[in-house]
């Protein structure tokens, strides 16, 4: 919105260095940033664990398929 206030164009607002450096960006307090960072790290750890489990289960699935194929052939 700050760019649109400085610019009177209809389609694509022009963003020059003066208007860019004068944009106000609201950021949470440091303790809230730390809480967000910690939550993201814990979610990332869960995702990494899930990726590991998917790899393990995929190998198990392949082993089971090989075993069933061998049993069907013999």
CHARMM-style PDB file with segment names, atoms N, HN, CA, C and O in Angstrom:
ATOM      1  N   UNK     1       0.814  -1.187   0.000  1.00  0.00      PROA
ATOM      2  CA  UNK     1       0.000   0.000   0.000  1.00  0.00      PROA
ATOM      3  C   UNK     1       0.858   1.252   0.000  1.00  0.00      PROA
ATOM      4  O   UNK     1       0.483   2.260  -0.597  1.00  0.00      PROA
ATOM      5  N   UNK     2       2.001   1.199   0.660  1.00  0.00      PROA
ATOM      6  HN  UNK     2       2.306   0.379   1.145  1.00  0.00      PROA
ATOM      7  CA  UNK     2       2.846   2.388   0.728  1.00  0.00      PROA
ATOM      8  C   UNK     2       3.363   2.779  -0.640  1.00  0.00      PROA
ATOM      9  O   UNK     2       3.508   3.965  -0.938  1.00  0.00      PROA
ATOM     10  N   UNK     3       3.644   1.789  -1.474  1.00  0.00      PROA
ATOM     11  HN  UNK     3       3.527   0.825  -1.232  1.00  0.00      PROA
ATOM     12  CA  UNK     3       4.115   2.079  -2.827  1.00  0.00      PROA
ATOM     13  C   UNK     3       2.999   2.723  -3.627  1.00  0.00      PROA
ATOM     14  O   UNK     3       3.237   3.674  -4.371  1.00  0.00      PROA
ATOM     15  N   UNK     4       1.771   2.210  -3.482  1.00  0.00      PROA
ATOM     16  HN  UNK     4       1.578   1.437  -2.877  1.00  0.00      PROA
ATOM     17  CA  UNK     4       0.645   2.773  -4.221  1.00  0.00      PROA
ATOM     18  C   UNK     4       0.362   4.212  -3.807  1.00  0.00      PROA
ATOM     19  O   UNK     4      -0.058   5.020  -4.635  1.00  0.00      PROA
ATOM     20  N   UNK     5       0.586   4.542  -2.532  1.00  0.00      PROA
ATOM     21  HN  UNK     5       0.927   3.885  -1.860  1.00  0.00      PROA
ATOM     22  CA  UNK     5       0.378   5.914  -2.085  1.00  0.00      PROA
ATOM     23  C   UNK     5       1.359   6.857  -2.762  1.00  0.00      PROA
ATOM     24  O   UNK     5       1.013   7.994  -3.082  1.00  0.00      PROA
ATOM     25  N   UNK     6       2.577   6.389  -2.979  1.00  0.00      PROA
ATOM     26  HN  UNK     6       2.858   5.465  -2.719  1.00  0.00      PROA
ATOM     27  CA  UNK     6       3.602   7.235  -3.580  1.00  0.00      PROA
ATOM     28  C   UNK     6       3.480   7.283  -5.092  1.00  0.00      PROA
ATOM     29  O   UNK     6       4.054   8.170  -5.724  1.00  0.00      PROA
ATOM     30  N   UNK     7       2.757   6.362  -5.683  1.00  0.00      PROA
ATOM     31  HN  UNK     7       2.291   5.641  -5.170  1.00  0.00      PROA
ATOM     32  CA  UNK     7       2.664   6.250  -7.137  1.00  0.00      PROA
ATOM     33  C   UNK     7       1.212   6.372  -7.567  1.00  0.00      PROA
ATOM     34  O   UNK     7       0.306   5.907  -6.874  1.00  0.00      PROA
ATOM     35  N   UNK     8       0.999   6.999  -8.710  1.00  0.00      PROA
ATOM     36  HN  UNK     8       1.735   7.376  -9.272  1.00  0.00      PROA
ATOM     37  CA  UNK     8      -0.352   7.269  -9.181  1.00  0.00      PROA
ATOM     38  C   UNK     8      -0.682   6.449 -10.429  1.00  0.00      PROA
ATOM     39  O   UNK     8      -1.556   6.845 -11.200  1.00  0.00      PROA
ATOM     40  N   UNK     9      -0.018   5.334 -10.644  1.00  0.00      PROA
ATOM     41  HN  UNK     9       0.692   5.013 -10.017  1.00  0.00      PROA
ATOM     42  CA  UNK     9      -0.250   4.520 -11.832  1.00  0.00      PROA
ATOM     43  C   UNK     9      -1.368   3.522 -11.580  1.00  0.00      PROA
ATOM     44  O   UNK     9      -1.682   3.203 -10.433  1.00  0.00      PROA
ATOM     45  N   UNK    10      -1.968   3.031 -12.660  1.00  0.00      PROA
ATOM     46  HN  UNK    10      -1.713   3.290 -13.592  1.00  0.00      PROA
ATOM     47  CA  UNK    10      -3.119   2.142 -12.529  1.00  0.00      PROA
ATOM     48  C   UNK    10      -2.694   0.677 -12.424  1.00  0.00      PROA
ATOM     49  O   UNK    10      -3.159  -0.031 -11.531  1.00  0.00      PROA
ATOM     50  N   UNK    11      -1.825   0.212 -13.316  1.00  0.00      PROA
ATOM     51  HN  UNK    11      -1.448   0.787 -14.042  1.00  0.00      PROA
ATOM     52  CA  UNK    11      -1.525  -1.222 -13.375  1.00  0.00      PROA
ATOM     53  C   UNK    11      -0.398  -1.622 -12.426  1.00  0.00      PROA
ATOM     54  O   UNK    11      -0.665  -2.197 -11.371  1.00  0.00      PROA
ATOM     55  N   UNK    12       0.834  -1.336 -12.771  1.00  0.00      PROA
ATOM     56  HN  UNK    12       1.051  -0.869 -13.628  1.00  0.00      PROA
ATOM     57  CA  UNK    12       1.984  -1.788 -12.003  1.00  0.00      PROA
ATOM     58  C   UNK    12       2.640  -0.592 -11.318  1.00  0.00      PROA
ATOM     59  O   UNK    12       3.166   0.293 -11.993  1.00  0.00      PROA
ATOM     60  N   UNK    13       2.616  -0.557  -9.993  1.00  0.00      PROA
ATOM     61  HN  UNK    13       2.189  -1.276  -9.445  1.00  0.00      PROA
ATOM     62  CA  UNK    13       3.242   0.583  -9.323  1.00  0.00      PROA
ATOM     63  C   UNK    13       4.756   0.570  -9.519  1.00  0.00      PROA
ATOM     64  O   UNK    13       5.382  -0.490  -9.537  1.00  0.00      PROA
ATOM     65  N   UNK    14       5.318   1.727  -9.659  1.00  0.00      PROA
ATOM     66  HN  UNK    14       4.810   2.588  -9.644  1.00  0.00      PROA
ATOM     67  CA  UNK    14       6.761   1.859  -9.830  1.00  0.00      PROA
ATOM     68  C   UNK    14       7.401   1.851  -8.448  1.00  0.00      PROA
ATOM     69  O   UNK    14       6.948   2.552  -7.542  1.00  0.00      PROA
ATOM     70  N   UNK    15       8.436   1.070  -8.293  1.00  0.00      PROA
ATOM     71  HN  UNK    15       8.804   0.501  -9.028  1.00  0.00      PROA
ATOM     72  CA  UNK    15       9.130   0.981  -7.013  1.00  0.00      PROA
ATOM     73  C   UNK    15      10.570   1.410  -7.223  1.00  0.00      PROA
ATOM     74  O   UNK    15      11.388   0.633  -7.715  1.00  0.00      PROA
ATOM     75  N   UNK    16      10.880   2.631  -6.856  1.00  0.00      PROA
ATOM     76  HN  UNK    16      10.216   3.262  -6.456  1.00  0.00      PROA
ATOM     77  CA  UNK    16      12.257   3.096  -6.964  1.00  0.00      PROA
ATOM     78  C   UNK    16      12.935   2.972  -5.606  1.00  0.00      PROA
ATOM     79  O   UNK    16      12.293   2.613  -4.619  1.00  0.00      PROA
ATOM     80  N   UNK    17      14.214   3.265  -5.554  1.00  0.00      PROA
ATOM     81  HN  UNK    17      14.736   3.557  -6.355  1.00  0.00      PROA
ATOM     82  CA  UNK    17      14.957   3.067  -4.313  1.00  0.00      PROA
ATOM     83  C   UNK    17      14.443   3.954  -3.187  1.00  0.00      PROA
ATOM     84  O   UNK    17      14.430   3.526  -2.033  1.00  0.00      PROA
ATOM     85  N   UNK    18      14.022   5.173  -3.491  1.00  0.00      PROA
ATOM     86  HN  UNK    18      14.033   5.520  -4.428  1.00  0.00      PROA
ATOM     87  CA  UNK    18      13.503   6.046  -2.434  1.00  0.00      PROA
ATOM     88  C   UNK    18      12.246   5.459  -1.796  1.00  0.00      PROA
ATOM     89  O   UNK    18      12.130   5.406  -0.571  1.00  0.00      PROA
ATOM     90  N   UNK    19      11.308   5.022  -2.631  1.00  0.00      PROA
ATOM     91  HN  UNK    19      11.401   5.066  -3.626  1.00  0.00      PROA
ATOM     92  CA  UNK    19      10.083   4.456  -2.066  1.00  0.00      PROA
ATOM     93  C   UNK    19      10.353   3.099  -1.412  1.00  0.00      PROA
ATOM     94  O   UNK    19       9.683   2.740  -0.444  1.00  0.00      PROA
ATOM     95  N   UNK    20      11.317   2.350  -1.923  1.00  0.00      PROA
ATOM     96  HN  UNK    20      11.861   2.643  -2.710  1.00  0.00      PROA
ATOM     97  CA  UNK    20      11.659   1.057  -1.332  1.00  0.00      PROA
ATOM     98  C   UNK    20      12.235   1.226   0.068  1.00  0.00      PROA
ATOM     99  O   UNK    20      11.830   0.529   0.998  1.00  0.00      PROA
ATOM    100  N   UNK    21      13.169   2.141   0.217  1.00  0.00      PROA
ATOM    101  HN  UNK    21      13.498   2.708  -0.539  1.00  0.00      PROA
ATOM    102  CA  UNK    21      13.814   2.331   1.515  1.00  0.00      PROA
ATOM    103  C   UNK    21      12.899   3.006   2.528  1.00  0.00      PROA
ATOM    104  O   UNK    21      13.211   3.009   3.719  1.00  0.00      PROA
ATOM    105  N   UNK    22      11.797   3.569   2.100  1.00  0.00      PROA
ATOM    106  HN  UNK    22      11.543   3.567   1.132  1.00  0.00      PROA
ATOM    107  CA  UNK    22      10.860   4.203   3.020  1.00  0.00      PROA
ATOM    108  C   UNK    22       9.676   3.310   3.380  1.00  0.00      PROA
ATOM    109  O   UNK    22       8.775   3.747   4.096  1.00  0.00      PROA
ATOM    110  N   UNK    23       9.662   2.071   2.896  1.00  0.00      PROA
ATOM    111  HN  UNK    23      10.394   1.716   2.314  1.00  0.00      PROA
ATOM    112  CA  UNK    23       8.591   1.139   3.245  1.00  0.00      PROA
ATOM    113  C   UNK    23       8.761   0.722   4.705  1.00  0.00      PROA
ATOM    114  O   UNK    23       9.858   0.374   5.142  1.00  0.00      PROA
ATOM    115  N   UNK    24       7.677   0.763   5.434  1.00  0.00      PROA
ATOM    116  HN  UNK    24       6.786   1.046   5.078  1.00  0.00      PROA
ATOM    117  CA  UNK    24       7.697   0.357   6.836  1.00  0.00      PROA
ATOM    118  C   UNK    24       7.218  -1.091   6.908  1.00  0.00      PROA
ATOM    119  O   UNK    24       6.135  -1.427   6.429  1.00  0.00      PROA
ATOM    120  N   UNK    25       8.039  -1.933   7.509  1.00  0.00      PROA
ATOM    121  HN  UNK    25       8.919  -1.660   7.898  1.00  0.00      PROA
ATOM    122  CA  UNK    25       7.717  -3.350   7.647  1.00  0.00      PROA
ATOM    123  C   UNK    25       7.561  -3.656   9.131  1.00  0.00      PROA
ATOM    124  O   UNK    25       8.480  -3.434   9.920  1.00  0.00      PROA
ATOM    125  N   UNK    26       6.412  -4.157   9.498  1.00  0.00      PROA
ATOM    126  HN  UNK    26       5.665  -4.337   8.858  1.00  0.00      PROA
ATOM    127  CA  UNK    26       6.170  -4.503  10.898  1.00  0.00      PROA
ATOM    128  C   UNK    26       6.756  -5.878  11.187  1.00  0.00      PROA
ATOM    129  O   UNK    26       6.467  -6.846  10.484  1.00  0.00      PROA
ATOM    130  N   UNK    27       7.573  -5.955  12.218  1.00  0.00      PROA
ATOM    131  HN  UNK    27       7.807  -5.169  12.789  1.00  0.00      PROA
ATOM    132  CA  UNK    27       8.126  -7.235  12.646  1.00  0.00      PROA
ATOM    133  C   UNK    27       7.777  -7.436  14.118  1.00  0.00      PROA
ATOM    134  O   UNK    27       7.680  -6.471  14.877  1.00  0.00      PROA
ATOM    135  N   UNK    28       7.590  -8.681  14.512  1.00  0.00      PROA
ATOM    136  HN  UNK    28       7.669  -9.464  13.895  1.00  0.00      PROA
ATOM    137  CA  UNK    28       7.239  -8.933  15.908  1.00  0.00      PROA
ATOM    138  C   UNK    28       8.439  -8.666  16.824  1.00  0.00      PROA
ATOM    139  O   UNK    28       9.570  -8.575  16.348  1.00  0.00      PROA
ATOM    140  N   UNK    29       8.201  -8.542  18.117  1.00  0.00      PROA
ATOM    141  HN  UNK    29       7.282  -8.616  18.504  1.00  0.00      PROA
ATOM    142  CA  UNK    29       9.304  -8.364  19.063  1.00  0.00      PROA
ATOM    143  C   UNK    29      10.249  -9.566  19.021  1.00  0.00      PROA
ATOM    144  O   UNK    29       9.886 -10.642  18.544  1.00  0.00      PROA
ATOM    145  N   UNK    30      11.460  -9.363  19.526  1.00  0.00      PROA
ATOM    146  HN  UNK    30      11.755  -8.490  19.913  1.00  0.00      PROA
ATOM    147  CA  UNK    30      12.493 -10.397  19.434  1.00  0.00      PROA
ATOM    148  C   UNK    30      12.046 -11.710  20.075  1.00  0.00      PROA
ATOM    149  O   UNK    30      12.267 -12.776  19.502  1.00  0.00      PROA
ATOM    150  N   UNK    31      11.420 -11.651  21.255  1.00  0.00      PROA
ATOM    151  HN  UNK    31      11.241 -10.785  21.721  1.00  0.00      PROA
ATOM    152  CA  UNK    31      11.017 -12.903  21.916  1.00  0.00      PROA
ATOM    153  C   UNK    31       9.977 -13.662  21.089  1.00  0.00      PROA
ATOM    154  O   UNK    31       9.961 -14.892  21.089  1.00  0.00      PROA
ATOM    155  N   UNK    32       9.115 -12.935  20.390  1.00  0.00      PROA
ATOM    156  HN  UNK    32       9.127 -11.935  20.389  1.00  0.00      PROA
ATOM    157  CA  UNK    32       8.139 -13.581  19.502  1.00  0.00      PROA
ATOM    158  C   UNK    32       8.837 -14.168  18.272  1.00  0.00      PROA
ATOM    159  O   UNK    32       8.474 -15.250  17.810  1.00  0.00      PROA
ATOM    160  N   UNK    33       9.830 -13.463  17.746  1.00  0.00      PROA
ATOM    161  HN  UNK    33      10.124 -12.584  18.121  1.00  0.00      PROA
ATOM    162  CA  UNK    33      10.611 -13.993  16.624  1.00  0.00      PROA
ATOM    163  C   UNK    33      11.292 -15.294  17.037  1.00  0.00      PROA
ATOM    164  O   UNK    33      11.329 -16.256  16.269  1.00  0.00      PROA
ATOM    165  N   UNK    34      11.833 -15.316  18.261  1.00  0.00      PROA
ATOM    166  HN  UNK    34      11.803 -14.535  18.885  1.00  0.00      PROA
ATOM    167  CA  UNK    34      12.512 -16.515  18.756  1.00  0.00      PROA
ATOM    168  C   UNK    34      11.526 -17.669  18.894  1.00  0.00      PROA
ATOM    169  O   UNK    34      11.854 -18.810  18.570  1.00  0.00      PROA
ATOM    170  N   UNK    35      10.320 -17.377  19.375  1.00  0.00      PROA
ATOM    171  HN  UNK    35      10.053 -16.450  19.638  1.00  0.00      PROA
ATOM    172  CA  UNK    35       9.296 -18.420  19.509  1.00  0.00      PROA
ATOM    173  C   UNK    35       8.907 -18.971  18.140  1.00  0.00      PROA
ATOM    174  O   UNK    35       8.733 -20.179  17.984  1.00  0.00      PROA
ATOM    175  N   UNK    36       8.772 -18.099  17.157  1.00  0.00      PROA
ATOM    176  HN  UNK    36       8.913 -17.117  17.283  1.00  0.00      PROA
ATOM    177  CA  UNK    36       8.452 -18.524  15.789  1.00  0.00      PROA
ATOM    178  C   UNK    36       9.578 -19.392  15.238  1.00  0.00      PROA
ATOM    179  O   UNK    36       9.331 -20.438  14.639  1.00  0.00      PROA
ATOM    180  N   UNK    37      10.813 -18.949  15.445  1.00  0.00      PROA
ATOM    181  HN  UNK    37      11.014 -18.099  15.932  1.00  0.00      PROA
ATOM    182  CA  UNK    37      11.985 -19.696  14.981  1.00  0.00      PROA
ATOM    183  C   UNK    37      12.022 -21.087  15.613  1.00  0.00      PROA
ATOM    184  O   UNK    37      12.254 -22.080  14.924  1.00  0.00      PROA
ATOM    185  N   UNK    38      11.793 -21.154  16.926  1.00  0.00      PROA
ATOM    186  HN  UNK    38      11.605 -20.347  17.486  1.00  0.00      PROA
ATOM    187  CA  UNK    38      11.807 -22.444  17.620  1.00  0.00      PROA
ATOM    188  C   UNK    38      10.707 -23.371  17.102  1.00  0.00      PROA
ATOM    189  O   UNK    38      10.933 -24.569  16.930  1.00  0.00      PROA
ATOM    190  N   UNK    39       9.522 -22.821  16.854  1.00  0.00      PROA
ATOM    191  HN  UNK    39       9.339 -21.848  16.994  1.00  0.00      PROA
ATOM    192  CA  UNK    39       8.414 -23.637  16.344  1.00  0.00      PROA
ATOM    193  C   UNK    39       8.731 -24.173  14.949  1.00  0.00      PROA
ATOM    194  O   UNK    39       8.464 -25.336  14.647  1.00  0.00      PROA
ATOM    195  N   UNK    40       9.300 -23.318  14.106  1.00  0.00      PROA
ATOM    196  HN  UNK    40       9.517 -22.373  14.351  1.00  0.00      PROA
ATOM    197  CA  UNK    40       9.672 -23.754  12.753  1.00  0.00      PROA
ATOM    198  C   UNK    40      10.717 -24.857  12.824  1.00  0.00      PROA
ATOM    199  O   UNK    40      10.641 -25.830  12.075  1.00  0.00      PROA
ATOM    200  N   UNK    41      11.694 -24.714  13.719  1.00  0.00      PROA
ATOM    201  HN  UNK    41      11.756 -23.923  14.328  1.00  0.00      PROA
ATOM    202  CA  UNK    41      12.713 -25.757  13.865  1.00  0.00      PROA
ATOM    203  C   UNK    41      12.106 -27.075  14.331  1.00  0.00      PROA
ATOM    204  O   UNK    41      12.503 -28.139  13.855  1.00  0.00      PROA
ATOM    205  N   UNK    42      11.143 -27.017  15.262  1.00  0.00      PROA
ATOM    206  HN  UNK    42      10.822 -26.153  15.648  1.00  0.00      PROA
ATOM    207  CA  UNK    42      10.529 -28.261  15.725  1.00  0.00      PROA
ATOM    208  C   UNK    42       9.700 -28.909  14.617  1.00  0.00      PROA
ATOM    209  O   UNK    42       9.694 -30.133  14.482  1.00  0.00      PROA
ATOM    210  N   UNK    43       9.008 -28.104  13.834  1.00  0.00      PROA
ATOM    211  HN  UNK    43       9.012 -27.110  13.944  1.00  0.00      PROA
ATOM    212  CA  UNK    43       8.242 -28.645  12.702  1.00  0.00      PROA
ATOM    213  C   UNK    43       9.186 -29.241  11.665  1.00  0.00      PROA
ATOM    214  O   UNK    43       8.893 -30.289  11.090  1.00  0.00      PROA
ATOM    215  N   UNK    44      10.317 -28.578  11.424  1.00  0.00      PROA
ATOM    216  HN  UNK    44      10.555 -27.726  11.891  1.00  0.00      PROA
ATOM    217  CA  UNK    44      11.297 -29.103  10.472  1.00  0.00      PROA
ATOM    218  C   UNK    44      11.846 -30.443  10.947  1.00  0.00      PROA
ATOM    219  O   UNK    44      12.058 -31.347  10.139  1.00  0.00      PROA
ATOM    220  N   UNK    45      12.078 -30.579  12.258  1.00  0.00      PROA
ATOM    221  HN  UNK    45      11.906 -29.845  12.914  1.00  0.00      PROA
ATOM    222  CA  UNK    45      12.568 -31.846  12.799  1.00  0.00      PROA
ATOM    223  C   UNK    45      11.539 -32.957  12.588  1.00  0.00      PROA
ATOM    224  O   UNK    45      11.901 -34.083  12.246  1.00  0.00      PROA
ATOM    225  N   UNK    46      10.270 -32.646  12.789  1.00  0.00      PROA
ATOM    226  HN  UNK    46       9.976 -31.731  13.066  1.00  0.00      PROA
ATOM    227  CA  UNK    46       9.211 -33.636  12.548  1.00  0.00      PROA
ATOM    228  C   UNK    46       9.191 -34.040  11.077  1.00  0.00      PROA
ATOM    229  O   UNK    46       9.081 -35.223  10.754  1.00  0.00      PROA
ATOM    230  N   UNK    47       9.298 -33.057  10.189  1.00  0.00      PROA
ATOM    231  HN  UNK    47       9.387 -32.096  10.451  1.00  0.00      PROA
ATOM    232  CA  UNK    47       9.306 -33.347   8.745  1.00  0.00      PROA
ATOM    233  C   UNK    47      10.490 -34.230   8.369  1.00  0.00      PROA
ATOM    234  O   UNK    47      10.346 -35.169   7.587  1.00  0.00      PROA
ATOM    235  N   UNK    48      11.662 -33.928   8.928  1.00  0.00      PROA
ATOM    236  HN  UNK    48      11.780 -33.165   9.564  1.00  0.00      PROA
ATOM    237  CA  UNK    48      12.841 -34.748   8.634  1.00  0.00      PROA
ATOM    238  C   UNK    48      12.652 -36.174   9.137  1.00  0.00      PROA
ATOM    239  O   UNK    48      13.065 -37.128   8.476  1.00  0.00      PROA
ATOM    240  N   UNK    49      12.027 -36.322  10.308  1.00  0.00      PROA
ATOM    241  HN  UNK    49      11.692 -35.547  10.844  1.00  0.00      PROA
ATOM    242  CA  UNK    49      11.730 -37.656  10.817  1.00  0.00      PROA
ATOM    243  C   UNK    49      10.773 -38.400   9.909  1.00  0.00      PROA
ATOM    244  O   UNK    49      10.950 -39.592   9.657  1.00  0.00      PROA
ATOM    245  N   UNK    50       9.762 -37.708   9.418  1.00  0.00      PROA
ATOM    246  HN  UNK    50       9.618 -36.740   9.623  1.00  0.00      PROA
ATOM    247  CA  UNK    50       8.809 -38.334   8.498  1.00  0.00      PROA
ATOM    248  C   UNK    50       9.483 -38.761   7.203  1.00  0.00      PROA
ATOM    249  O   UNK    50       9.183 -39.824   6.660  1.00  0.00      PROA
ATOM    250  N   UNK    51      10.390 -37.934   6.714  1.00  0.00      PROA
ATOM    251  HN  UNK    51      10.634 -37.071   7.156  1.00  0.00      PROA
ATOM    252  CA  UNK    51      11.125 -38.288   5.494  1.00  0.00      PROA
ATOM    253  C   UNK    51      11.936 -39.557   5.725  1.00  0.00      PROA
ATOM    254  O   UNK    51      11.997 -40.423   4.852  1.00  0.00      PROA
ATOM    255  N   UNK    52      12.561 -39.671   6.902  1.00  0.00      PROA
ATOM    256  HN  UNK    52      12.511 -38.967   7.611  1.00  0.00      PROA
ATOM    257  CA  UNK    52      13.319 -40.886   7.221  1.00  0.00      PROA
ATOM    258  C   UNK    52      12.408 -42.105   7.254  1.00  0.00      PROA
ATOM    259  O   UNK    52      12.742 -43.153   6.701  1.00  0.00      PROA
ATOM    260  N   UNK    53      11.243 -41.964   7.911  1.00  0.00      PROA
ATOM    261  HN  UNK    53      10.972 -41.113   8.360  1.00  0.00      PROA
ATOM    262  CA  UNK    53      10.298 -43.080   7.966  1.00  0.00      PROA
ATOM    263  C   UNK    53       9.802 -43.468   6.585  1.00  0.00      PROA
ATOM    264  O   UNK    53       9.634 -44.654   6.303  1.00  0.00      PROA
ATOM    265  N   UNK    54       9.569 -42.508   5.735  1.00  0.00      PROA
ATOM    266  HN  UNK    54       9.705 -41.544   5.964  1.00  0.00      PROA
ATOM    267  CA  UNK    54       9.129 -42.814   4.367  1.00  0.00      PROA
ATOM    268  C   UNK    54      10.194 -43.638   3.656  1.00  0.00      PROA
ATOM    269  O   UNK    54       9.871 -44.601   2.960  1.00  0.00      PROA
ATOM    270  N   UNK    55      11.461 -43.268   3.825  1.00  0.00      PROA
ATOM    271  HN  UNK    55      11.724 -42.486   4.390  1.00  0.00      PROA
ATOM    272  CA  UNK    55      12.549 -44.035   3.213  1.00  0.00      PROA
ATOM    273  C   UNK    55      12.599 -45.460   3.735  1.00  0.00      PROA
ATOM    274  O   UNK    55      12.775 -46.406   2.967  1.00  0.00      PROA
ATOM    275  N   UNK    56      12.443 -45.611   5.054  1.00  0.00      PROA
ATOM    276  HN  UNK    56      12.300 -44.842   5.678  1.00  0.00      PROA
ATOM    277  CA  UNK    56      12.465 -46.947   5.660  1.00  0.00      PROA
ATOM    278  C   UNK    56      11.294 -47.785   5.145  1.00  0.00      PROA
ATOM    279  O   UNK    56      11.471 -48.943   4.767  1.00  0.00      PROA
ATOM    280  N   UNK    57      10.106 -47.197   5.133  1.00  0.00      PROA
ATOM    281  HN  UNK    57       9.961 -46.257   5.440  1.00  0.00      PROA
ATOM    282  CA  UNK    57       8.929 -47.939   4.676  1.00  0.00      PROA
ATOM    283  C   UNK    57       9.002 -48.268   3.190  1.00  0.00      PROA
ATOM    284  O   UNK    57       8.500 -49.306   2.759  1.00  0.00      PROA
ATOM    285  N   UNK    58       9.617 -47.401   2.415  1.00  0.00      PROA
ATOM    286  HN  UNK    58      10.025 -46.558   2.765  1.00  0.00      PROA
ATOM    287  CA  UNK    58       9.778 -47.678   0.987  1.00  0.00      PROA
ATOM    288  C   UNK    58      10.692 -48.888   0.790  1.00  0.00      PROA
ATOM    289  O   UNK    58      10.409 -49.760  -0.032  1.00  0.00      PROA
ATOM    290  N   UNK    59      11.793 -48.935   1.550  1.00  0.00      PROA
ATOM    291  HN  UNK    59      12.023 -48.226   2.218  1.00  0.00      PROA
ATOM    292  CA  UNK    59      12.696 -50.091   1.453  1.00  0.00      PROA
ATOM    293  C   UNK    59      11.977 -51.364   1.890  1.00  0.00      PROA
ATOM    294  O   UNK    59      12.143 -52.418   1.274  1.00  0.00      PROA
ATOM    295  N   UNK    60      11.187 -51.266   2.943  1.00  0.00      PROA
ATOM    296  HN  UNK    60      11.052 -50.411   3.443  1.00  0.00      PROA
ATOM    297  CA  UNK    60      10.422 -52.428   3.413  1.00  0.00      PROA
ATOM    298  C   UNK    60       9.429 -52.887   2.353  1.00  0.00      PROA
ATOM    299  O   UNK    60       9.256 -54.085   2.130  1.00  0.00      PROA
ATOM    300  N   UNK    61       8.782 -51.932   1.705  1.00  0.00      PROA
ATOM    301  HN  UNK    61       8.923 -50.959   1.886  1.00  0.00      PROA
ATOM    302  CA  UNK    61       7.817 -52.253   0.653  1.00  0.00      PROA
ATOM    303  C   UNK    61       8.512 -52.967  -0.509  1.00  0.00      PROA
ATOM    304  O   UNK    61       7.994 -53.950  -1.037  1.00  0.00      PROA
ATOM    305  N   UNK    62       9.684 -52.468  -0.902  1.00  0.00      PROA
ATOM    306  HN  UNK    62      10.105 -51.669  -0.472  1.00  0.00      PROA
ATOM    307  CA  UNK    62      10.424 -53.118  -1.988  1.00  0.00      PROA
ATOM    308  C   UNK    62      10.853 -54.530  -1.595  1.00  0.00      PROA
ATOM    309  O   UNK    62      10.772 -55.458  -2.400  1.00  0.00      PROA
ATOM    310  N   UNK    63      11.309 -54.685  -0.354  1.00  0.00      PROA
ATOM    311  HN  UNK    63      11.375 -53.931   0.300  1.00  0.00      PROA
ATOM    312  CA  UNK    63      11.722 -56.006   0.119  1.00  0.00      PROA
ATOM    313  C   UNK    63      10.530 -56.966   0.129  1.00  0.00      PROA
ATOM    314  O   UNK    63      10.655 -58.121  -0.276  1.00  0.00      PROA
ATOM    315  N   UNK    64       9.387 -56.485   0.589  1.00  0.00      PROA
ATOM    316  HN  UNK    64       9.286 -55.546   0.918  1.00  0.00      PROA
ATOM    317  CA  UNK    64       8.186 -57.315   0.606  1.00  0.00      PROA
ATOM    318  C   UNK    64       7.763 -57.701  -0.810  1.00  0.00      PROA
ATOM    319  O   UNK    64       7.386 -58.848  -1.051  1.00  0.00      PROA
ATOM    320  N   UNK    65       7.822 -56.768  -1.732  1.00  0.00      PROA
ATOM    321  HN  UNK    65       8.129 -55.837  -1.536  1.00  0.00      PROA
ATOM    322  CA  UNK    65       7.460 -57.060  -3.121  1.00  0.00      PROA
ATOM    323  C   UNK    65       8.407 -58.098  -3.711  1.00  0.00      PROA
ATOM    324  O   UNK    65       7.967 -59.009  -4.412  1.00  0.00      PROA
ATOM    325  N   UNK    66       9.704 -57.967  -3.435  1.00  0.00      PROA
ATOM    326  HN  UNK    66      10.061 -57.227  -2.865  1.00  0.00      PROA
ATOM    327  CA  UNK    66      10.675 -58.958  -3.919  1.00  0.00      PROA
ATOM    328  C   UNK    66      10.392 -60.335  -3.327  1.00  0.00      PROA
ATOM    329  O   UNK    66      10.444 -61.344  -4.031  1.00  0.00      PROA
ATOM    330  N   UNK    67      10.092 -60.370  -2.033  1.00  0.00      PROA
ATOM    331  HN  UNK    67      10.049 -59.551  -1.462  1.00  0.00      PROA
ATOM    332  CA  UNK    67       9.809 -61.644  -1.367  1.00  0.00      PROA
ATOM    333  C   UNK    67       8.561 -62.299  -1.949  1.00  0.00      PROA
ATOM    334  O   UNK    67       8.549 -63.504  -2.201  1.00  0.00      PROA
ATOM    335  N   UNK    68       7.521 -61.511  -2.161  1.00  0.00      PROA
ATOM    336  HN  UNK    68       7.531 -60.533  -1.956  1.00  0.00      PROA
ATOM    337  CA  UNK    68       6.290 -62.064  -2.737  1.00  0.00      PROA
ATOM    338  C   UNK    68       6.507 -62.543  -4.168  1.00  0.00      PROA
ATOM    339  O   UNK    68       5.954 -63.565  -4.574  1.00  0.00      PROA
ATOM    340  N   UNK    69       7.303 -61.813  -4.925  1.00  0.00      PROA
ATOM    341  HN  UNK    69       7.752 -60.982  -4.595  1.00  0.00      PROA
ATOM    342  CA  UNK    69       7.608 -62.218  -6.297  1.00  0.00      PROA
ATOM    343  C   UNK    69       8.388 -63.524  -6.304  1.00  0.00      PROA
ATOM    344  O   UNK    69       8.093 -64.432  -7.081  1.00  0.00      PROA
ATOM    345  N   UNK    70       9.395 -63.610  -5.422  1.00  0.00      PROA
ATOM    346  HN  UNK    70       9.635 -62.872  -4.791  1.00  0.00      PROA
ATOM    347  CA  UNK    70      10.175 -64.850  -5.332  1.00  0.00      PROA
ATOM    348  C   UNK    70       9.288 -66.026  -4.919  1.00  0.00      PROA
ATOM    349  O   UNK    70       9.426 -67.126  -5.454  1.00  0.00      PROA
ATOM    350  N   UNK    71       8.384 -65.797  -3.972  1.00  0.00      PROA
ATOM    351  HN  UNK    71       8.273 -64.904  -3.537  1.00  0.00      PROA
ATOM    352  CA  UNK    71       7.495 -66.868  -3.507  1.00  0.00      PROA
ATOM    353  C   UNK    71       6.537 -67.299  -4.618  1.00  0.00      PROA
ATOM    354  O   UNK    71       6.212 -68.481  -4.725  1.00  0.00      PROA
ATOM    355  N   UNK    72       6.090 -66.371  -5.429  1.00  0.00      PROA
ATOM    356  HN  UNK    72       6.354 -65.411  -5.342  1.00  0.00      PROA
ATOM    357  CA  UNK    72       5.167 -66.708  -6.513  1.00  0.00      PROA
ATOM    358  C   UNK    72       5.878 -67.484  -7.609  1.00  0.00      PROA
ATOM    359  O   UNK    72       5.289 -68.371  -8.226  1.00  0.00      PROA
ATOM    360  N   UNK    73       7.138 -67.154  -7.854  1.00  0.00      PROA
ATOM    361  HN  UNK    73       7.617 -66.433  -7.353  1.00  0.00      PROA
ATOM    362  CA  UNK    73       7.901 -67.832  -8.907  1.00  0.00      PROA
ATOM    363  C   UNK    73       8.284 -69.239  -8.471  1.00  0.00      PROA
ATOM    364  O   UNK    73       8.237 -70.170  -9.274  1.00  0.00      PROA
ATOM    365  N   UNK    74       8.655 -69.400  -7.232  1.00  0.00      PROA
ATOM    366  HN  UNK    74       8.693 -68.644  -6.579  1.00  0.00      PROA
ATOM    367  CA  UNK    74       9.124 -70.706  -6.743  1.00  0.00      PROA
ATOM    368  C   UNK    74       7.969 -71.454  -6.244  1.00  0.00      PROA
ATOM    369  OT1 UNK    74       8.119 -72.585  -5.781  1.00  0.00      PROA
TER     370      UNK     74
END
